[in-house]
Each structure stands twice: as C-alpha cells, then as structure tokens.
Amino acid sequence: MKFYEIALLNTPNSFTYHSDNQLKNGDIVLVTLRNRELEGIVLNETDKPNFKTKSVKQKIASFSEKKLKIIDFISKYYLCTFGEAAGLFQFREDGRGRKKKEFEVPSDKIKTDINLSDKQKGALDFLEKNDVGILFGDTGSGKTEIYIKLIEKTINEGKEVIFLLPEIAITSQMESRLKKHFGDLIEIWHSKITKKKKEKILNEIFEGKIKIIAGARSALFLPFENIGLIIVDEEHDDSYKSSQTPKYNAKDLAIVFGKTYGAKVILGSATPLISDLYKFPFFRLKGTFYNTYKKRIFTPTFDESVINKIKSTLNENKQVIIFLPTRANFKYMICANCGKAVNCPNCDVAMSVHKQKRALVCHYCDYTSRIPNKCEHCGGEEFLNERIGTSELKERLEEILPDIRIEKFDRDIITSKTRIDKILKDFSNKKIDILIGTQMLSKGHDYPDVKLAIVLDIDFLLNSADFRAGERAFALARQVEGRAGRKEDGEVVIQTLNPEFFDRDYEEFYNEEIANREILNYPPFSRMIKLEFSDKNQQKAYKKMQDFLNCLGEKEEIVGSGESPIFKLKNLYRYQVLLKGKNLQKLIFPCLNKDIKIDVDPVNFI
C-alpha cells in the first residue's frame, strides 16, 4: 500500500489517499470525499500519515509531462492551487490503458484553393520565420486566408492546430470557412456544446480524427499532444481573460503552450494590444482585400445629419450597423429633484431601465424591481433617464423608420448560440437592415453589404478610470469601423467630443501610448496584480485587506488600496489592493490565503 497527496480538480483542496497500485505524478484518479465521487490529480507520493486514509477508487487518465509543466506554470504565475490549474484541462477517460494514436505525416497532402496576394505572401513568410508573431492586419485585409495557408502547412506536417476565437458569437462564420477547406479534420469547441458532443470530440481527438480545433478560450486545454500551430484571432479581445479562478489569459497561455510544444503562435488583430506590439515581432498588413476606401465623419451628437446618413444608406439597398456601449433602454434613472440614481440594493450600481419588462434591472446581479413612482431619498415624483441603450435606440429608430427592419445584438437578446447564428444569418441574407449592438457587434463578423457603421457614446469608454481606457476606446472604434466597407467604399460616423483622438492611424496612437506607459511604468514596462478582499460583513472585509497590508509592509509596488470602485457587489463588501512592479508573485506569496481573490495581469479594475 502506498500513500499519495491528491489535489481535487477545480478546488483549492488536497488530501492524502492510499492505493494498492503504483501511481505517478500527473495521474488523474477517482476518489471519494464525504460520499461524493470526485476527480483528483496525483501530486506526489508521501509517507504514511498518522490518520486513517481512504482508498483511490481507480486511475482514469494521465497528464503528459508537457501538460504538467504548463499546469505548474499556471499555478505559480496565476497564484492558484495545482488542482485549480489542472481543472482547466480536458482529458479522455481511458481505464483500458489504450494509448492515444500517434500522428503520422499524411500521405495525401491537403491543398487549399487559396491564392494569396504578394502582401499576404509576405506576411505568411514572416510568420513562418518567427516562433511568436503578430499579424497586424487591417479589418478586411485577408488575415483569414493567411491563417488557412498556415493551417494547411501544419496539417501536412502531421501536426495539430488550435484556433482560438474570443467568443462563440463568431465561431459559426469561421467554422464554415475552415470546414470548406479542411472538412472533418476540424471541430468546434465552446461552453455551449452538449456533454455528449464534448465526449465525441474528445474521443475523436484521441483517435487522431480531429487535427484542428477552433473555439473560445477553453479550446486551448483539449488533449492535443502534437501541437504545431496556435492561432489567436482578435488577440486584443478581453474575452480571452477568465473571470473565474484561476484568472488566466488564454492569449498569454497560448504563448506558453507554443514554447512548451515547439509550436508557432500567431496573434492576429486589426488593433493589437499595445503591450504585445512592444514585445513581439509583427507584420503590418495594410488596406483591405478589395482596396476599398472608408470615410470617417465625426459628430458631437446623434442628430438629424446622422439620421439622414442612415436613410441615404438604406436607399442604396445597403445595411447599417450601430454600436452603443449600453444595453437596455437607459443606463440609469435619476431623480430630477435630488439627482440620486435608483440603485440596486445588492450592489453599489444604478439599475438599468428595461421598458419592455417595465422594470429596473441590475446588470451585475440580475436583481429586478418595478419602476418607482417616487424617489426613495426625497419623495420626488419626476425622474430623468440617462445614457441611452440599445433597446431605446431601436424604439426611436423604428418610429423614424417604420418600414425598416431593425434588430438588436446584445446580451439581452443573444441568449444562445442558435440565436446568435439566426440573427447573423438574417443579417447576411438582408432580412435585417440595421443591426444595433454592444461590443459583441465588433467581434470579427463579416458583413459584406454594410456601407455605414456608427459608433455612439465612445467617450464614455475613453473617460473610464483605467490605464487602458484610451487603448480600449481607440481599438473598439477601429473594430466597428472595420465592419463597414468590406467589399466597396464605406463610411463611419463616430460620436465624440474628441475627434482628434480617433482621427489618426494606429501607429501614431501606439507611439504616443507606449511613451506614456513608459513614463508611468505601466505594462508592458511592469506587471500588475489586483487582490480583492470581500465579505458580507464590511468590517471583516476591511480587516482582511488590512491583515494583508500589514503582512506586506510598506512597499513601493503598492499603487493603492481601499474600497473597490463598485464597493458592494452581490451583497459582498469589497476592498482591493493594486500592485505594480516586477516579481510581484514572489513579493506577495508569503501573505496570501484562500480568502483573497487574485487577479494577475487584470483587464478589469472594477
């Protein structure tokens, strides 16, 4: 009988179990805890403890040495337990001990029918020469064709490909393009597919039938062991960052995977992250595949001139997309007498107005209440609705353009992948004339008949309290702009009081932004870690933060500490400490405990 320390997957807990069979580090086993059957990973063999242990039920799988190396990196870099890091990975249960089928170089080479332009050939040559390379290509410049040629070469070498996309909202269009060239060699992976479908995919990976997997960030953790290429499309997108422990960034981990497996990593975007452009070599692919021209127009308000632009575009039998950062009818409702907003009782945020539901809804905890008749603070009976949302804009445009087909594209209406696909198909088939949406609208969709793109309320993002506010606003405006004029000339209207900020090329913006970051020592010239301390009791939450600060002592790496920007969220009081510097993990490790939520390289400071 031997004894092993076993970390339970997806938990911070580890326990000692015994087994009559020899186990090794990285084996996945079934164990019981409080009459529940759970999966765990063997950490190491240990001495017999002075307490009674339970038996391992059975070994069900094993992680390779390369996977274990990555799991170890995740646990140390993102400051989580080995079990939490290992829980990210998918594996195929195989109690019969069969080995995964090894890949062989295919005898019949795949030959796609794509002909690249000279500029695209230059980009392909550059990417083939670099282990990590950025494909910095304007929207519509033909990045996908380059991806396909890279995939073709990788598959013909007998290796596997991981193609990451920021959200499932854009998987269908990419799936159809990839399947056209690679057929059954490719499969799609994301959180919405059924358990049965997931098991089928895992089996076919194991059997060597699937050589390309495309999907959201979780696709990175499938059991490929012969990876030759990882593509991260729309690499700038914050959706690659997980909000759950461990709070990893799939884009960053793709580079770790590439280094571990000796695979090429391609980061593609029309607006690459400032930090990545600084760190990695890039190829600039300018212009569009069809050499179209785009006219940029600025306006301080959404006025009659913008309405006339919409009408003119529709009269040409062309389509319009409108970006707005706020869903619902209005962002918040304030009392005309005292000026106070109607806040969520569970969160320190104003509730949004949903007229169709006749309710106020908190977009953080989903608390819903009736629209009040009186102000709870002063008794005033008159309210003002502020910051128009997608629902309200849709209603107003339907009044102005009663015969025009208008649809929303935001999280209120996009409740499933089926719904996403239907709306995008209807828009592609011109059953929808105007599509109004939030940031989902900017994510990599190909709208061939869109002539006019409109960006509203972008100054709200530009003025947010975040060192990346300018980068986010600039990139988002460019991404939405890129949805228009894909195959012929187009126009973009940007509502802003800062036209000089948006009316420049990305290189000029980059040069200014990177200089500012160097002066202020923000990433990529430093690292950042955000630590959150929360509790239903405000005093307890504060004490957790103070205990950490007392342990840490006075350090120059501390940027600030105190109440989180949203102090109360889902009935939890929250305090945070923000650190900036180098070797931060080593600095804070002695002071960490399970009550602290750790966010390494945060993208959200709320």
Rosetta blueprint (number, residue, H / E / L):
1 M L
2 K E
3 F E
4 Y E
5 E E
6 I E
7 A E
8 L E
9 L L
10 N L
11 T L
12 P L
13 N L
14 S E
15 F E
16 T E
17 Y E
18 H E
19 S E
20 D L
21 N L
22 Q L
23 L L
24 K L
25 N L
26 G L
27 D E
28 I E
29 V E
30 L E
31 V E
32 T E
33 L E
34 R L
35 N L
36 R E
37 E E
38 L E
39 E E
40 G E
41 I E
42 V E
43 L E
44 N E
45 E E
46 T E
47 D L
48 K L
49 P L
50 N L
51 F L
52 K L
53 T L
54 K E
55 S E
56 V L
57 K L
58 Q E
59 K E
60 I E
61 A E
62 S E
63 F L
64 S L
65 E H
66 K H
67 K H
68 L H
69 K H
70 I H
71 I H
72 D H
73 F H
74 I H
75 S H
76 K H
77 Y H
78 Y L
79 L L
80 C L
81 T L
82 F H
83 G H
84 E H
85 A H
86 A H
87 G L
88 L L
89 F L
90 Q L
91 F L
92 R L
93 E L
94 D L
95 G L
96 R L
97 G L
98 R L
99 K L
100 K L
101 K L
102 E L
103 F L
104 E L
105 V L
106 P L
107 S L
108 D L
109 K L
110 I L
111 K L
112 T L
113 D L
114 I L
115 N L
116 L L
117 S L
118 D H
119 K H
120 Q H
121 K H
122 G H
123 A H
124 L H
125 D H
126 F H
127 L H
128 E H
129 K H
130 N L
131 D L
132 V E
133 G E
134 I E
135 L E
136 F E
137 G E
138 D L
139 T L
140 G L
141 S L
142 G L
143 K H
144 T H
145 E H
146 I H
147 Y H
148 I H
149 K H
150 L H
151 I H
152 E H
153 K H
154 T H
155 I H
156 N H
157 E L
158 G L
159 K L
160 E E
161 V E
162 I E
163 F E
164 L E
165 L L
166 P L
167 E L
168 I H
169 A H
170 I H
171 T H
172 S H
173 Q H
174 M H
175 E H
176 S H
177 R H
178 L H
179 K H
180 K H
181 H H
182 F H
183 G H
184 D H
185 L H
186 I E
187 E E
188 I E
189 W E
190 H L
191 S L
192 K L
193 I L
194 T L
195 K H
196 K H
197 K H
198 K H
199 E H
200 K H
201 I H
202 L H
203 N H
204 E H
205 I H
206 F H
207 E L
208 G L
209 K L
210 I L
211 K L
212 I E
213 I E
214 A E
215 G E
216 A L
217 R H
218 S H
219 A H
220 L H
221 F H
222 L L
223 P L
224 F L
225 E L
226 N L
227 I E
228 G E
229 L E
230 I E
231 I E
232 V E
233 D E
234 E L
235 E L
236 H L
237 D L
238 D H
239 S H
240 Y H
241 K E
242 S L
243 S L
244 Q L
245 T L
246 P L
247 K L
248 Y L
249 N E
250 A H
251 K H
252 D H
253 L H
254 A H
255 I H
256 V H
257 F H
258 G H
259 K H
260 T H
261 Y H
262 G L
263 A L
264 K E
265 V E
266 I E
267 L E
268 G E
269 S E
270 A L
271 T L
272 P L
273 L L
274 I H
275 S H
276 D H
277 L H
278 Y H
279 K H
280 F L
281 P L
282 F E
283 F E
284 R E
285 L E
286 K L
287 G L
288 T L
289 F L
290 Y L
291 N L
292 T L
293 Y L
294 K E
295 K E
296 R E
297 I E
298 F E
299 T E
300 P L
301 T L
302 F L
303 D L
304 E H
305 S H
306 V H
307 I H
308 N H
309 K H
310 I H
311 K H
312 S H
313 T H
314 L H
315 N H
316 E L
317 N L
318 K L
319 Q E
320 V E
321 I E
322 I E
323 F E
324 L L
325 P L
326 T L
327 R L
328 A L
329 N L
330 F E
331 K E
332 Y E
333 M E
334 I E
335 C E
336 A L
337 N L
338 C L
339 G L
340 K L
341 A E
342 V L
343 N E
344 C L
345 P L
346 N L
347 C L
348 D L
349 V L
350 A E
351 M L
352 S E
353 V E
354 H E
355 K L
356 Q L
357 K L
358 R L
359 A E
360 L E
361 V E
362 C L
363 H L
364 Y L
365 C L
366 D L
367 Y L
368 T E
369 S E
370 R E
371 I L
372 P L
373 N L
374 K L
375 C L
376 E L
377 H L
378 C L
379 G L
380 G L
381 E L
382 E L
383 F E
384 L E
385 N E
386 E E
387 R E
388 I E
389 G L
390 T H
391 S H
392 E H
393 L H
394 K H
395 E H
396 R H
397 L H
398 E H
399 E H
400 I H
401 L L
402 P L
403 D L
404 I L
405 R L
406 I E
407 E E
408 K E
409 F E
410 D L
411 R L
412 D L
413 I L
414 I L
415 T L
416 S L
417 K H
418 T H
419 R H
420 I H
421 D H
422 K H
423 I H
424 L H
425 K H
426 D H
427 F H
428 S H
429 N L
430 K L
431 K L
432 I L
433 D L
434 I E
435 L E
436 I E
437 G E
438 T L
439 Q H
440 M H
441 L H
442 S H
443 K L
444 G L
445 H L
446 D L
447 Y L
448 P L
449 D L
450 V E
451 K E
452 L E
453 A E
454 I E
455 V E
456 L L
457 D L
458 I H
459 D H
460 F H
461 L H
462 L H
463 N L
464 S L
465 A L
466 D L
467 F L
468 R L
469 A H
470 G H
471 E H
472 R H
473 A H
474 F H
475 A H
476 L H
477 A H
478 R H
479 Q H
480 V H
481 E H
482 G L
483 R L
484 A L
485 G L
486 R L
487 K L
488 E L
489 D L
490 G E
491 E E
492 V E
493 V E
494 I E
495 Q E
496 T L
497 L L
498 N L
499 P H
500 E H
501 F H
502 F H
503 D L
504 R L
505 D L
506 Y H
507 E H
508 E H
509 F H
510 Y H
511 N H
512 E H
513 E H
514 I H
515 A H
516 N H
517 R H
518 E H
519 I H
520 L H
521 N L
522 Y L
523 P L
524 P L
525 F L
526 S L
527 R E
528 M E
529 I E
530 K E
531 L E
532 E E
533 F E
534 S E
535 D E
536 K L
537 N L
538 Q H
539 Q H
540 K H
541 A H
542 Y H
543 K H
544 K H
545 M H
546 Q H
547 D H
548 F H
549 L H
550 N H
551 C H
552 L H
553 G L
554 E L
555 K L
556 E L
557 E L
558 I E
559 V E
560 G E
561 S E
562 G E
563 E E
564 S E
565 P E
566 I E
567 F E
568 K E
569 L E
570 K L
571 N L
572 L E
573 Y E
574 R E
575 Y E
576 Q E
577 V E
578 L E
579 L E
580 K E
581 G E
582 K L
583 N L
584 L H
585 Q H
586 K H
587 L H
588 I H
589 F H
590 P H
591 C H
592 L L
593 N L
594 K L
595 D L
596 I E
597 K E
598 I E
599 D E
600 V E
601 D L
602 P L
603 V L
604 N L
605 F L
606 I L
